Amino acid sequence: MQRHFVTIVLTIFVAIPAWSAPRLPEEKGKVRSLIGTKWVGNSYEKREIVIEFLADGAVHVTYNDSPIENAGWRQDGDKIWFQLNKNYCEFDGVLKGDKLVGQCHNIANTQWDVTLTPVGKDR
């Protein structure tokens, strides 16, 4: 009899309040930094572009086996932005798992979808 009483008391004073308490929002997983990573994809012209994200907004870019100067980037959580050749071309996208997915546009108002994958991953 005492066991049943203890079970009832615990249920009323512990289990029910805990079950009905407001839930805290889930913390989003921490997004990894792209510093020191290298990514590959295709340009609007379907030529290979390789982008290596470096510290302090520096980026090393190779397009069609030639380097591109005057490029930069930034990351805000999962949002990624980079520019090539003094903003001739800009990318706005997000890090989704092991892909960078977004859209590029250039000063000629051409826009295209872009998917970049880490170098060394299956493409």
N, C-alpha and C positions, 0 to 999 in steps of 0.2 A: 504494500500500500504506500509506504514511504517513497519507494522508487517512482511510482506513478506520479506522486505529488511533486517530487523533484523534477521529473521530466516535464510536467505541465508548467511549473514555475519557470524553468529554463526556457521553454518554448515561448511563454508569454513575455518574459522580460529580456531575452537575449535574441532568440532566432527571429521573431517577428519584427522587432525594431531594426535589426541588421538587414533583413530582407527588404524592408520598405524604405530604408535610408536612400537619399539621393545618390546617384552614381556620379563619380567624377569623370570628366571627359577623358577618353584614352589619349595618352601622350603619343604624338606622332613619332615614328622612328627617326632617329637622327640621320640626316642626309650626308652622305660621304662627300668629301671635298674632291674636286677634279684635279687639284694640283698634282703634277707629276704623272698624269695619265695621258695616253695617246689614243686618238679616235680616228676612224676612217669612214668615209662615205663617198657619195657622188655629188658632183656639182650639177647645175642646171644643164650643162652640156654633156652630162654623163661621163665626166672625167673624174678620176680619183683625187680626193682631197684628204690629206692627213693633218690632223690638228693635235698639237701637244700643248696642254695647258700647264703653264709655269706659274711660279709665285709672282705676287705683286702685279697681276693683270697682264703679264707678258704671255705671249703665245707664239709658238713656232708652227708655221703653216707651210705645207708643201702641196702645190696644186699642179697636177700633170707633170710631176717630177721636178718642178721648179719652186724655189722658195717665194713666199709672198711677204713683203715688208709691210710695216706700219699696221700691225694687227694688235688687237687687244681683246680682253674678255673680263667678265665678272660673273659671280655666282651668288644668288640669294636663295638659300635653301635648295629646293629642287629646280628653281628657275635659272636658266643659263642664257647669257647673251654674249655674242662675240661679233667683232667687226673685222673686216679685211680691207687692206689698202685704203686707209684713211676714210672709213665708212662708205666706201664704194658698195660694199655688200655687208648686210647685217643679218644675224641669226637671232631669233627669239624662240626659245624652246624650254623643255623640261627634261629632267633626268627621270626616266621610267625604267626601273630595274637596271638592266645592263645596256640600255639604249638612250641616246639623246634624240629626242623627237621634237621637231618644230618646223618653222618656216623661215626661209631666207627671202630677202628682197634686196634689190639694188637700186641705184640712182636712175636707172631707165624704167623704174616701176614694174619690173618683172618680179614675180613671186613664184616660189616653188617649195614643195614639201621636202624636208630633209630628215633622214634617219642616219645617225652615226653609231657605229659599234666600236667597242674597244679593240685596239690592234691585237691580233692574236686570237680573237674569237671568230667563230664561223660567221661568214657573211651571207 
